[in-house]
Structure formats: structure tokens, C-alpha cells
């Protein structure tokens, strides 16, 4: 199954900069591992014009429960507000049309 996941990152006031940097580095390592495992397909930073960092990702997992487990293991997870949208192939999806031609 594929999922569109939006993260709004909200770092609490008072968190020391070194902790944020350490978690960001660990997050990059975790994202690389998820990509290698085939779970993280694409990742974008959304330009929304706020103080928050918004990230949009395309993920693959066997179920929503598996996806939620993968996300919960991320180093920045406790600072994330996540919005998960399950995706189902559209009959007019160009990728699907090419595959059947």
C-alpha cells in the first residue's frame, strides 16, 4: 500500500540546539534506512510560509499499522504532527495505463 504522509515539525520551546541537531542527524540516517528498505519512496519539504517545517513523503507499507510503527520509530517523531492519507491507484493514472499497454 502507498501512503501520502504530511509531517508538521514543531520543536518545543527550550529544547537545546545540540539535541535538535543530533535528532536531525539521526533522522537523516533513519530516512536513508527506510528508503533502502523500500518504505520511503519520495520526500519533499513543502513551502507553506509558516515558522513550522512541513514535510510531505510518499511511503510504502503493508498496512497503516505498519506505517504508523515505522513513523513512531523516527527520532523526530515526538515533535511531529502527522497526517496520513492512504492512496489507491486511479483508473486514469498514467503509470497504470502504460503498464497495461
TORTI-288347 format. One line per 5 residues: for each residue z negated, x negated, y negated of N, C-alpha, C. Coordinates in Angstrom, 2 decimals. Atoms other than C-alpha are relative to their C-alpha. Example, Ala and Ser with C-alpha at 12.3 -4.5 7.8 and 13.67 -1.06 7.14 Angstrom:
BEGIN
0.00/-0.89/1.19/-7.80/-12.30/4.50/0.00/-0.90/-1.20 ~ 0.06/0.82/1.19/-7.14/-13.67/1.06/-0.73/0.77/-1.09
//
This chain:
BEGIN
0.00/-0.84/1.17/0.00/0.00/0.00/0.00/-0.89/-1.24 ~ 0.01/0.72/1.26/0.62/-1.11/-3.56/-0.83/0.78/-1.03 ~ 0.88/-0.57/1.02/-1.72/-0.53/-6.48/0.25/-0.68/-1.33 ~ 0.00/0.53/1.34/-1.48/-0.96/-10.21/-1.45/-0.01/-0.46 ~ 1.40/0.14/0.39/-4.81/-2.29/-11.43/-0.07/-0.50/-1.43
0.24/0.43/1.38/-5.84/-2.49/-15.07/-1.46/-0.41/-0.11 ~ 1.36/0.50/0.24/-8.86/-4.57/-16.00/-0.21/-0.10/-1.49 ~ 0.44/0.27/1.36/-10.58/-4.40/-19.34/-1.20/-0.92/0.15 ~ 1.07/0.98/-0.11/-12.74/-7.51/-19.58/-0.91/0.13/-1.21 ~ 0.99/-0.19/1.05/-15.92/-7.00/-21.57/-1.17/-0.93/0.27
1.06/0.99/-0.21/-18.11/-10.11/-21.69/-1.20/0.41/-0.85 ~ 1.19/-0.43/0.75/-21.66/-9.12/-22.68/-0.40/-1.02/-1.07 ~ 0.53/0.87/1.05/-23.14/-10.49/-25.87/-1.09/-0.88/0.59 ~ 1.06/0.90/-0.41/-25.35/-13.50/-25.33/0.31/-0.85/1.23 ~ -0.36/0.83/-1.15/-23.54/-14.94/-22.31/0.46/-1.35/-0.53
-0.31/1.35/0.46/-23.33/-18.70/-22.74/1.46/-0.34/0.29 ~ -1.42/0.37/-0.14/-19.81/-20.10/-23.25/0.27/-0.79/1.29 ~ -0.26/0.72/-1.25/-20.16/-22.55/-20.32/0.05/0.93/1.23 ~ -0.05/-0.95/-1.12/-20.86/-19.63/-17.95/1.34/0.74/0.01 ~ -1.29/-0.69/0.10/-17.78/-17.79/-19.21/1.10/-0.93/0.49
-1.03/0.96/-0.41/-15.65/-20.92/-18.76/-0.03/-0.26/1.50 ~ 0.12/0.22/-1.44/-17.00/-21.53/-15.25/0.56/1.19/0.79 ~ -0.51/-1.19/-0.68/-16.24/-17.95/-14.23/1.51/0.13/-0.15 ~ -1.45/-0.07/0.21/-12.77/-18.10/-15.76/0.73/-0.98/0.93 ~ -0.59/0.98/-0.91/-12.00/-21.25/-13.74/-0.06/0.52/1.44
0.15/-0.56/-1.35/-13.35/-19.62/-10.57/0.93/1.19/0.20 ~ -0.91/-1.15/-0.06/-11.30/-16.51/-11.35/1.44/-0.46/0.27 ~ -1.35/0.54/-0.22/-8.11/-18.60/-11.50/0.17/-0.44/1.45 ~ -0.04/0.42/-1.41/-8.90/-20.08/-8.07/0.07/1.22/0.91 ~ 0.01/-1.23/-0.81/-9.64/-16.61/-6.67/1.35/0.71/-0.08
-1.31/-0.64/0.16/-6.38/-15.21/-8.10/1.05/-0.74/0.81 ~ -0.95/0.78/-0.77/-4.43/-18.04/-6.53/-0.14/0.30/1.50 ~ 0.23/-0.31/-1.41/-6.03/-17.32/-3.14/0.52/1.40/0.34 ~ -0.50/-1.36/-0.25/-5.26/-13.59/-3.43/1.53/0.02/0.03 ~ -1.46/0.08/0.01/-1.64/-14.45/-4.26/0.50/-0.62/1.31
-0.41/0.66/-1.24/-1.37/-16.80/-1.27/-0.15/0.94/1.20 ~ 0.24/-0.96/-1.09/-2.76/-14.03/0.97/0.91/1.21/-0.09 ~ -0.92/-1.12/0.17/-0.16/-11.60/-0.38/-0.60/1.23/-0.65 ~ 0.66/-1.15/0.64/-2.64/-9.32/-2.16/0.36/0.13/-1.48 ~ -0.33/-0.01/1.42/-1.87/-10.29/-5.76/1.48/-0.33/-0.13
-1.45/0.15/0.09/1.84/-9.79/-6.44/0.41/-0.49/-1.38 ~ -0.32/0.34/1.39/2.06/-9.99/-10.26/-1.23/0.24/-0.84 ~ 1.14/-0.14/0.91/-0.36/-10.31/-13.16/0.50/-0.19/-1.42 ~ -0.41/0.06/1.40/0.15/-9.65/-16.87/-1.23/0.17/-0.89 ~ 0.99/-0.28/1.04/-2.02/-9.77/-19.98/0.65/1.03/-0.90
-0.54/-1.07/0.84/-1.49/-6.54/-21.91/-0.36/-0.26/-1.45 ~ 0.22/0.15/1.43/-1.13/-6.72/-25.66/-0.40/1.36/-0.56 ~ 0.49/-1.30/0.45/-3.33/-3.85/-26.82/-0.65/-0.05/-1.37 ~ 0.49/0.11/1.36/-4.58/-5.21/-30.15/-1.48/0.28/-0.17 ~ 1.44/-0.19/0.13/-8.32/-5.00/-29.44/-0.70/-1.32/0.27
0.78/1.20/-0.29/-11.12/-7.52/-29.03/-0.14/-0.22/1.51 ~ 0.11/0.13/-1.45/-11.12/-6.85/-25.29/1.26/-0.63/0.57 ~ -1.14/0.53/-0.74/-8.90/-8.67/-22.85/0.39/1.03/1.04 ~ -0.50/-0.96/-0.98/-6.76/-6.25/-20.85/1.04/-0.70/0.86 ~ -0.88/0.61/-0.98/-5.01/-7.42/-17.70/0.54/1.11/0.90
-0.62/-0.96/-0.91/-2.58/-5.45/-15.53/0.55/-0.79/1.18 ~ -0.46/0.71/-1.18/-1.90/-6.50/-11.96/0.60/0.94/1.03 ~ -0.57/-0.72/-1.13/0.22/-5.38/-9.04/-0.59/-0.63/1.25 ~ 0.70/0.47/-1.18/-1.78/-5.67/-5.83/0.51/0.71/1.24 ~ -0.28/-0.61/-1.30/-1.14/-5.01/-2.14/-1.25/-0.10/0.86
1.14/-0.03/-0.91/-3.85/-3.97/0.27/0.24/1.12/1.01 ~ -0.16/-1.01/-1.04/-4.15/-1.91/3.44/-0.53/1.36/-0.39 ~ 0.62/-1.25/0.44/-6.25/0.71/1.68/-0.66/-0.22/-1.35 ~ 0.74/0.11/1.27/-8.02/1.46/-1.57/-1.34/-0.69/0.22 ~ 1.29/0.63/-0.30/-11.29/0.44/0.07/0.15/-1.52/0.12
-0.22/1.44/-0.12/-9.84/-2.96/0.97/0.23/-0.61/-1.38 ~ -0.26/0.49/1.35/-8.55/-3.40/-2.58/-1.30/-0.10/-0.80 ~ 1.27/0.02/0.75/-11.92/-2.49/-4.07/-0.90/-1.14/0.47 ~ 0.78/1.12/-0.54/-13.57/-5.04/-1.78/0.52/-1.34/-0.54 ~ -0.60/1.23/0.53/-11.13/-7.74/-2.90/-0.36/-0.18/-1.47
0.32/0.08/1.43/-11.74/-6.93/-6.56/-1.47/-0.31/-0.23 ~ 1.45/0.20/0.16/-15.53/-6.84/-6.15/-0.41/-1.45/0.24 ~ 0.30/1.40/-0.28/-15.42/-10.45/-4.91/0.43/-0.94/-1.13 ~ -0.47/0.85/1.09/-13.82/-11.72/-8.14/-1.17/-0.46/-0.88 ~ 1.10/0.53/0.82/-16.06/-13.96/-10.30/-0.26/0.75/-1.31
0.17/-0.74/1.26/-15.46/-11.85/-13.44/-0.26/1.49/0.23 ~ 0.06/-1.42/-0.32/-15.86/-8.51/-11.64/-1.09/0.76/-0.75 ~ 1.09/-0.75/0.65/-19.22/-7.57/-13.16/0.25/0.26/-1.48 ~ -0.35/-0.20/1.41/-17.64/-7.81/-16.62/1.28/0.82/-0.15 ~ -1.27/-0.73/0.02/-14.57/-5.76/-15.68/-0.23/1.50/0.07
-0.12/-1.45/-0.17/-13.84/-2.10/-16.16/1.38/0.16/0.63 ~ -1.27/-0.06/-0.71/-11.15/-1.40/-13.58/0.51/1.44/0.11 ~ -0.69/-1.27/-0.15/-8.63/1.42/-13.38/1.08/-0.23/1.06 ~ -0.90/0.22/-1.13/-6.75/1.68/-10.08/0.93/1.20/0.16 ~ -1.00/-1.03/-0.22/-3.53/3.63/-9.62/0.76/-0.32/1.28
-0.80/0.22/-1.21/-2.12/3.91/-6.08/1.47/0.29/-0.32 ~ -1.42/-0.16/0.27/1.67/3.54/-6.14/0.73/0.43/1.27 ~ -0.84/-0.50/-1.09/4.16/5.40/-3.95/1.45/-0.19/-0.46 ~ -1.39/0.26/0.38/7.84/4.46/-3.89/0.69/1.28/-0.45 ~ -0.78/-1.11/0.56/10.02/6.74/-6.00/1.35/0.04/0.70
-1.29/-0.07/-0.68/13.22/8.02/-4.36/1.14/-0.68/-0.77 ~ -1.03/0.65/0.81/15.25/6.54/-7.25/-0.32/-1.46/-0.32 ~ 0.36/1.39/0.22/13.59/3.12/-7.10/1.19/-0.89/0.38 ~ -1.16/0.84/-0.31/16.43/0.58/-7.34/-0.22/-0.90/1.21 ~ 0.25/0.85/-1.17/14.75/-1.67/-4.75/0.20/0.77/1.29
-0.17/-0.82/-1.20/14.68/1.16/-2.23/1.45/0.39/0.24 ~ -1.41/-0.37/-0.11/18.25/2.18/-2.96/0.80/-1.18/0.53 ~ -0.71/1.20/-0.47/19.51/-1.40/-2.46/-0.31/-0.27/1.47 ~ 0.40/0.29/-1.39/17.56/-1.71/0.82/0.72/0.90/1.00 ~ -0.64/-0.91/-0.94/19.29/1.31/2.35/1.52/-0.05/-0.07
-1.47/0.08/0.15/22.82/0.44/1.17/0.60/-0.98/0.98
//
